[in-house]
């Protein structure tokens, strides 16, 4: 089992994590930093951020939970977002462990259900996520919306 870290418990990793997620997803670093600062402040269950670090490689995987992942259904929240595993570490179950860890952690924070948008058609089903509906992103492009209960 890997060491998945809750950013709220490791605030010293904020800058490294904000930079890493920004490079992976092409979203400006200040957007991540603001969300991560809210996570660390701990005033609400959402947002939350999680990372997996390798002693030699730095951050190798991570994910977040935010209110809305840039889609037109604000009622379908909160959203798992930004799940990413560095290519050399893929295929070893890291993503599945993160998905499971986040569900348990969010349940502990009082969240009953999570949603996510993706263009993947098989990946999340392997981990128990269920297709719910199509939603539109900020550009009007349709994306698949999935949901899962927190446990």
C-alpha positions in Angstrom: 0.0 0.0 0.0 1.3 3.4 -1.0 1.4 6.5 1.2 -1.4 8.7 -0.1 -1.1 12.1 1.6 -4.0 14.4 2.4 -2.7 17.9 1.6 -4.6 19.3 4.6 -2.2 17.3 6.8 1.0 18.3 4.8 0.6 22.1 4.1 4.4 22.4 3.4 3.7 20.5 0.1 1.3 23.2 -1.1 3.6 24.9 -3.6 5.0 21.7 -5.0 1.5 20.2 -5.4 0.1 23.3 -7.0 2.9 23.4 -9.5 2.7 19.6 -10.3 -1.1 19.7 -10.9 -0.8 22.9 -13.0 1.9 21.2 -15.3 -0.3 18.0 -15.6 -3.5 19.7 -16.5 -2.6 23.1 -18.0 -4.6 25.1 -15.5 -2.9 28.1 -14.1 -1.0 27.4 -10.9 -2.7 30.1 -8.9 -6.1 28.3 -9.4 -4.7 25.2 -7.8 -3.0 27.2 -5.1 -6.2 29.0 -4.1 -8.1 25.7 -3.9 -5.3 24.0 -2.0 -5.2 26.9 0.5 -8.9 26.5 1.1 -8.3 22.8 1.7 -5.5 23.4 4.2 -7.7 26.0 6.0 -10.1 23.1 6.7 -13.3 25.1 7.0 -15.3 22.8 4.8 -15.2 19.3 3.4 -14.6 20.6 -0.1 -12.1 21.2 -1.6 -9.6 18.4 -0.8 -6.4 17.4 -2.4 -4.4 14.2 -2.3 -0.9 13.3 -3.5 1.4 10.3 -3.7 5.1 11.1 -3.5 8.1 8.9 -4.3 11.2 9.8 -2.3 13.3 10.0 -5.5 10.7 11.2 -8.0 8.7 13.7 -6.0 5.0 13.7 -6.6 4.0 10.8 -8.8 0.2 10.9 -8.6 -2.6 12.9 -7.2 -6.3 13.9 -7.3 -8.6 16.5 -5.9 -12.2 17.0 -4.9 -13.8 20.3 -5.9 -17.4 21.6 -6.1 -17.6 21.7 -9.9 -15.1 20.5 -12.5 -16.1 23.0 -15.2 -19.4 21.5 -16.3 -23.0 22.8 -16.6 -24.6 20.7 -13.8 -23.7 22.5 -10.5 -26.2 20.2 -8.7 -23.9 17.2 -9.4 -21.3 17.9 -6.8 -18.7 17.6 -5.4 -16.5 16.4 -8.2 -13.4 14.2 -8.1 -10.9 16.0 -10.4 -7.4 16.0 -11.7 -6.7 12.3 -11.2 -3.2 11.7 -12.7 -0.5 9.1 -12.3 2.9 9.7 -13.9 3.4 7.4 -16.9 6.2 5.2 -15.4 4.0 4.4 -12.5 0.8 3.5 -14.4 -0.6 0.0 -14.4 0.3 -0.7 -10.8 -3.0 0.1 -9.1 -2.1 3.6 -7.9 -5.2 5.2 -9.4 -7.5 2.6 -7.9 -6.0 3.1 -4.5 -6.4 6.9 -4.8 -10.0 6.5 -5.8 -10.7 4.2 -2.9 -8.9 6.4 -0.4 -10.7 9.5 -1.5 -14.1 7.8 -1.1 -13.3 6.8 2.4 -11.8 10.2 3.4 -14.7 12.1 1.9 -17.2 9.9 3.7 -15.4 10.7 6.9 -15.9 14.4 6.1 -19.7 13.9 5.7 -19.8 13.7 1.9 -22.2 10.9 0.7 -21.6 10.9 -3.0 -19.0 11.9 -5.5 -19.2 12.8 -9.2 -16.6 13.1 -12.0 -16.5 14.1 -15.6 -14.3 12.2 -18.1 -13.9 11.1 -21.6 -12.8 7.6 -20.5 -15.4 5.0 -21.2 -14.1 1.9 -19.2 -11.5 3.1 -16.7 -13.8 4.3 -13.8 -16.3 1.5 -14.2 -13.5 -0.9 -13.1 -13.5 0.9 -9.7 -17.2 0.9 -9.2 -18.1 4.3 -10.7 -21.5 4.4 -12.5 -22.3 6.4 -15.6 -25.0 8.9 -14.8 -25.5 11.3 -17.6 -23.9 13.5 -20.2 -22.9 17.1 -19.2 -21.4 20.0 -21.1 -18.0 21.5 -20.3 -17.4 25.3 -20.4 -17.0 25.1 -24.2 -20.2 23.2 -24.8 -18.5 19.9 -25.4 -20.3 16.9 -24.0 -18.6 14.7 -21.4 -19.5 11.6 -19.5 -20.6 12.2 -15.8 -20.1 9.3 -13.4 -21.1 8.9 -9.7 -20.2 6.7 -6.7 -21.3 6.5 -3.1 -18.7 7.4 -0.5 -17.9 4.6 2.0 
